[in-house]
């Protein structure tokens, strides 16, 4: 697999660049790319199998899910794969394994269940923007920033809209659709018909 740009603590940008790279490499109507922003109203989302610790409570995290649809002899098969730069699970991990090991476990409180904003990859590339101000405190970066200019989608007028993506009350269709854990699992689970 091609070496992709990665900067620790900038998952939203890592996934932006990954989707952009992969869509340039392979574009067909049977493959769909999604940015998935994981958070909840309390911005305390539990994710296991992370490189920094076995269990991390992120304010938010961003992964990519690729959904492949195959049609053969009148039958349709759908498989999804997760790309998470910060996971100990393999890149291109099958969705069912990733969900079960990293996300699908009992949380300490029902209110801490993760919410998933599922964004079409092309819309994420076109409309996402980050000026990285969320990583600056007292004029200094909390973590070293990426070595490339700030991201601004070609159709985005604002310099930053990350907080709009993370706002669980914002249902703007351009920002994708919020899903519960159950809805998220059903949307990407392997299917045969």
C-alpha contacts under 8 A as a table, 3 or more apart, distances in Angstrom:
res1	aa1	res2	aa2	distance
4	X	17	X	7.72
4	X	18	X	6.46
4	X	21	X	7.94
5	X	14	X	6.43
5	X	17	X	6.86
5	X	18	X	7.39
6	X	14	X	5.46
6	X	85	X	7.46
7	X	10	X	5.78
7	X	11	X	7.56
7	X	14	X	6.71
7	X	145	X	7.23
7	X	146	X	5.71
8	X	11	X	7.15
8	X	86	X	7.97
8	X	143	X	7.90
9	X	143	X	6.93
10	X	13	X	5.53
10	X	14	X	6.24
10	X	145	X	7.68
10	X	146	X	7.76
11	X	14	X	4.90
11	X	15	X	6.08
11	X	61	X	6.48
11	X	62	X	5.47
11	X	63	X	7.38
11	X	85	X	7.71
12	X	15	X	5.41
12	X	16	X	6.19
12	X	37	X	7.97
12	X	61	X	7.47
12	X	62	X	5.45
12	X	63	X	7.88
13	X	16	X	4.86
13	X	17	X	6.16
13	X	151	X	7.33
14	X	17	X	5.35
14	X	18	X	6.14
14	X	85	X	7.80
15	X	18	X	4.87
15	X	19	X	5.99
15	X	35	X	6.83
15	X	62	X	6.84
15	X	63	X	6.26
15	X	64	X	6.18
16	X	19	X	5.40
16	X	20	X	6.20
16	X	35	X	7.62
16	X	124	X	7.09
16	X	125	X	6.32
17	X	20	X	5.05
17	X	21	X	6.07
18	X	21	X	5.12
18	X	22	X	6.06
19	X	22	X	5.15
19	X	23	X	5.91
19	X	33	X	6.82
19	X	34	X	7.83
19	X	35	X	7.72
19	X	64	X	7.39
19	X	121	X	6.36
19	X	125	X	7.58
20	X	23	X	5.30
20	X	24	X	6.25
20	X	125	X	6.62
21	X	24	X	5.23
21	X	25	X	6.27
22	X	25	X	4.96
22	X	26	X	6.00
23	X	26	X	5.29
23	X	27	X	5.45
23	X	33	X	7.77
24	X	27	X	6.72
27	X	31	X	7.14
28	X	31	X	5.75
29	X	32	X	7.36
30	X	68	X	5.83
30	X	69	X	5.08
30	X	70	X	6.83
31	X	66	X	6.89
31	X	67	X	5.74
31	X	68	X	4.65
31	X	69	X	6.44
32	X	66	X	5.68
32	X	67	X	5.10
32	X	68	X	6.55
32	X	120	X	7.75
32	X	121	X	7.49
33	X	64	X	7.11
33	X	65	X	6.11
33	X	66	X	4.67
33	X	67	X	6.52
33	X	120	X	6.36
33	X	121	X	4.84
33	X	122	X	7.76
34	X	64	X	5.56
34	X	65	X	5.22
34	X	66	X	6.26
34	X	118	X	6.38
34	X	119	X	5.38
34	X	120	X	4.79
34	X	121	X	4.53
35	X	62	X	6.88
35	X	63	X	6.03
35	X	64	X	4.70
35	X	65	X	6.59
35	X	118	X	6.08
35	X	119	X	5.14
35	X	120	X	6.56
35	X	121	X	5.79
35	X	124	X	6.81
36	X	62	X	5.51
36	X	63	X	5.30
36	X	64	X	5.86
36	X	65	X	7.12
36	X	116	X	6.21
36	X	117	X	5.47
36	X	118	X	4.69
36	X	119	X	6.16
37	X	60	X	6.91
37	X	61	X	5.86
37	X	62	X	4.51
37	X	63	X	6.74
37	X	116	X	5.67
37	X	117	X	5.02
37	X	118	X	6.73
37	X	165	X	7.60
37	X	166	X	7.22
38	X	45	X	7.11
38	X	60	X	5.44
38	X	61	X	5.13
38	X	62	X	6.04
38	X	114	X	6.31
38	X	115	X	5.70
38	X	116	X	4.74
38	X	117	X	6.50
39	X	42	X	7.87
39	X	43	X	5.43
39	X	44	X	6.56
39	X	45	X	5.28
39	X	58	X	7.72
39	X	59	X	6.34
39	X	60	X	4.62
39	X	61	X	6.78
39	X	114	X	5.50
39	X	115	X	5.35
39	X	116	X	6.68
39	X	166	X	7.01
40	X	43	X	5.07
40	X	44	X	6.46
40	X	45	X	6.42
40	X	60	X	7.93
40	X	112	X	6.88
40	X	113	X	6.99
40	X	114	X	5.37
40	X	115	X	5.10
40	X	168	X	6.76
41	X	44	X	7.95
41	X	167	X	7.66
41	X	168	X	5.96
42	X	59	X	7.97
42	X	112	X	7.33
43	X	58	X	7.25
43	X	59	X	4.30
43	X	60	X	6.25
44	X	57	X	5.72
44	X	58	X	5.71
44	X	59	X	4.90
44	X	60	X	7.20
44	X	112	X	6.53
45	X	57	X	5.29
45	X	58	X	5.30
45	X	59	X	6.14
45	X	60	X	6.46
45	X	112	X	6.43
45	X	113	X	6.95
45	X	114	X	5.53
46	X	55	X	6.88
46	X	56	X	5.82
46	X	57	X	4.61
46	X	58	X	6.53
46	X	103	X	7.36
46	X	107	X	7.41
46	X	112	X	7.71
46	X	113	X	7.83
46	X	114	X	7.25
47	X	50	X	7.06
47	X	55	X	5.79
47	X	56	X	5.44
47	X	57	X	6.44
47	X	58	X	7.45
47	X	102	X	5.46
47	X	103	X	5.65
48	X	53	X	7.92
48	X	54	X	5.45
48	X	55	X	4.30
48	X	56	X	6.26
48	X	101	X	6.85
48	X	102	X	4.33
48	X	103	X	6.60
49	X	53	X	7.28
49	X	54	X	4.95
49	X	55	X	6.37
49	X	87	X	5.51
49	X	88	X	5.28
49	X	89	X	6.57
49	X	101	X	7.11
49	X	102	X	5.57
50	X	53	X	5.50
50	X	54	X	5.48
50	X	55	X	6.49
50	X	56	X	6.74
50	X	86	X	5.60
50	X	87	X	4.28
50	X	88	X	5.51
51	X	54	X	7.02
51	X	86	X	5.60
51	X	87	X	5.47
51	X	88	X	5.40
52	X	56	X	7.65
52	X	86	X	7.71
53	X	56	X	6.04
58	X	61	X	6.36
60	X	166	X	7.67
62	X	84	X	7.69
63	X	82	X	7.01
63	X	83	X	5.92
63	X	84	X	5.07
63	X	85	X	7.81
64	X	82	X	5.77
64	X	83	X	5.08
64	X	84	X	6.71
65	X	80	X	6.51
65	X	81	X	5.50
65	X	82	X	4.54
65	X	83	X	6.27
65	X	95	X	7.76
66	X	80	X	5.41
66	X	81	X	5.23
66	X	82	X	6.53
67	X	78	X	6.91
67	X	79	X	5.80
67	X	80	X	4.24
67	X	81	X	6.58
67	X	188	X	7.10
68	X	78	X	5.62
68	X	79	X	5.29
68	X	80	X	6.07
69	X	76	X	6.85
69	X	77	X	5.72
69	X	78	X	4.46
69	X	79	X	6.61
70	X	76	X	5.65
70	X	77	X	5.15
70	X	78	X	6.34
71	X	74	X	6.40
71	X	75	X	5.61
71	X	76	X	4.61
71	X	77	X	6.51
72	X	75	X	5.34
72	X	76	X	6.59
75	X	192	X	7.34
75	X	193	X	5.70
76	X	191	X	7.95
76	X	192	X	5.79
76	X	193	X	5.20
77	X	190	X	7.53
77	X	191	X	5.69
77	X	192	X	4.50
77	X	193	X	6.47
78	X	190	X	5.43
78	X	191	X	4.97
78	X	192	X	6.40
79	X	94	X	7.70
79	X	95	X	7.75
79	X	188	X	7.51
79	X	189	X	7.06
79	X	190	X	4.73
79	X	191	X	6.78
80	X	94	X	6.10
80	X	95	X	5.28
80	X	188	X	5.84
80	X	189	X	6.83
80	X	190	X	6.54
81	X	92	X	5.24
81	X	93	X	5.30
81	X	94	X	4.37
81	X	95	X	4.81
82	X	91	X	6.78
82	X	92	X	5.21
82	X	93	X	5.15
82	X	94	X	6.19
82	X	95	X	5.62
82	X	98	X	6.92
83	X	90	X	7.97
83	X	91	X	4.94
83	X	92	X	5.16
83	X	93	X	6.73
84	X	87	X	5.49
84	X	91	X	6.26
85	X	91	X	7.06
87	X	90	X	7.30
87	X	91	X	7.96
89	X	93	X	6.70
89	X	98	X	7.24
90	X	93	X	5.30
93	X	97	X	6.97
93	X	98	X	6.26
94	X	97	X	5.64
94	X	98	X	6.35
95	X	98	X	5.09
95	X	99	X	5.94
95	X	188	X	6.90
95	X	189	X	6.66
95	X	190	X	7.82
96	X	99	X	5.24
96	X	100	X	6.09
96	X	185	X	7.99
96	X	189	X	6.23
96	X	190	X	7.41
97	X	100	X	5.25
97	X	101	X	6.05
98	X	101	X	5.35
98	X	102	X	5.52
98	X	103	X	7.20
99	X	102	X	5.50
99	X	103	X	4.91
99	X	104	X	5.41
99	X	185	X	7.28
100	X	103	X	5.99
100	X	104	X	4.71
100	X	105	X	7.06
101	X	104	X	6.57
101	X	105	X	7.62
102	X	105	X	7.73
104	X	181	X	7.67
107	X	110	X	6.53
107	X	112	X	6.45
107	X	113	X	6.36
108	X	112	X	7.23
109	X	112	X	5.44
109	X	113	X	7.35
110	X	113	X	5.63
113	X	181	X	7.34
114	X	180	X	7.03
114	X	181	X	6.37
115	X	178	X	6.60
115	X	179	X	5.88
115	X	180	X	5.22
115	X	181	X	6.42
116	X	177	X	7.90
116	X	178	X	5.44
116	X	179	X	5.02
116	X	180	X	6.35
116	X	181	X	7.11
116	X	184	X	6.75
117	X	165	X	7.62
117	X	175	X	7.84
117	X	176	X	5.94
117	X	177	X	5.24
117	X	178	X	4.29
117	X	179	X	6.21
118	X	176	X	5.28
118	X	177	X	5.33
118	X	178	X	6.41
118	X	179	X	7.33
119	X	123	X	6.85
119	X	124	X	6.25
119	X	174	X	7.93
119	X	175	X	6.26
119	X	176	X	4.14
119	X	177	X	6.64
120	X	123	X	5.37
120	X	124	X	6.27
120	X	176	X	6.73
121	X	124	X	5.07
121	X	125	X	6.29
122	X	125	X	5.10
122	X	126	X	6.11
123	X	126	X	4.97
123	X	127	X	5.80
123	X	128	X	7.79
123	X	174	X	6.68
123	X	175	X	7.72
124	X	127	X	5.43
124	X	128	X	5.29
124	X	153	X	7.69
124	X	175	X	7.57
125	X	128	X	6.07
125	X	153	X	5.55
125	X	154	X	7.65
126	X	153	X	4.33
126	X	154	X	5.16
126	X	155	X	5.16
126	X	156	X	6.65
127	X	152	X	7.35
127	X	153	X	4.76
127	X	154	X	6.87
127	X	155	X	5.54
127	X	156	X	4.75
127	X	174	X	7.57
127	X	175	X	7.99
128	X	151	X	7.49
128	X	152	X	6.13
128	X	153	X	5.27
128	X	156	X	6.79
128	X	160	X	7.66
128	X	161	X	6.52
128	X	162	X	7.15
129	X	150	X	7.75
129	X	151	X	5.26
129	X	152	X	4.12
129	X	153	X	5.86
129	X	156	X	6.96
129	X	158	X	6.97
129	X	159	X	5.63
129	X	160	X	4.66
129	X	161	X	5.51
129	X	162	X	6.61
130	X	133	X	7.79
130	X	150	X	6.18
130	X	151	X	5.52
130	X	152	X	6.49
130	X	159	X	6.10
130	X	160	X	4.26
130	X	161	X	6.30
130	X	162	X	6.04
131	X	150	X	5.51
131	X	151	X	7.03
131	X	159	X	5.83
131	X	160	X	5.33
132	X	135	X	5.59
132	X	136	X	7.19
132	X	145	X	7.94
132	X	150	X	7.16
132	X	160	X	7.85
133	X	136	X	5.20
134	X	137	X	7.98
135	X	141	X	5.58
135	X	142	X	5.50
135	X	143	X	6.87
136	X	139	X	5.95
136	X	140	X	5.24
136	X	141	X	4.37
136	X	142	X	5.80
137	X	140	X	5.43
137	X	141	X	6.36
137	X	142	X	6.60
141	X	144	X	6.18
141	X	145	X	7.15
146	X	149	X	7.74
152	X	156	X	6.44
152	X	158	X	7.80
152	X	159	X	6.28
152	X	160	X	7.60
153	X	156	X	5.16
156	X	159	X	7.73
158	X	161	X	6.79
160	X	163	X	7.95
161	X	164	X	5.23
161	X	165	X	6.71
162	X	165	X	5.21
162	X	166	X	6.45
163	X	166	X	4.96
163	X	167	X	5.98
164	X	167	X	5.14
164	X	170	X	6.77
164	X	175	X	7.79
165	X	168	X	7.93
165	X	170	X	7.60
165	X	175	X	5.92
167	X	170	X	5.44
168	X	171	X	7.67
168	X	178	X	7.49
171	X	175	X	7.32
171	X	176	X	7.64
171	X	177	X	6.86
171	X	178	X	7.46
172	X	175	X	5.54
172	X	176	X	7.07
173	X	176	X	5.23
173	X	177	X	6.62
179	X	182	X	7.73
179	X	183	X	5.45
179	X	184	X	5.58
180	X	183	X	5.13
180	X	184	X	5.99
181	X	184	X	5.11
181	X	185	X	6.12
182	X	185	X	5.20
182	X	186	X	6.23
183	X	186	X	5.13
183	X	187	X	6.04
184	X	187	X	5.17
184	X	188	X	6.45
185	X	188	X	5.58
185	X	189	X	5.65
186	X	189	X	5.28
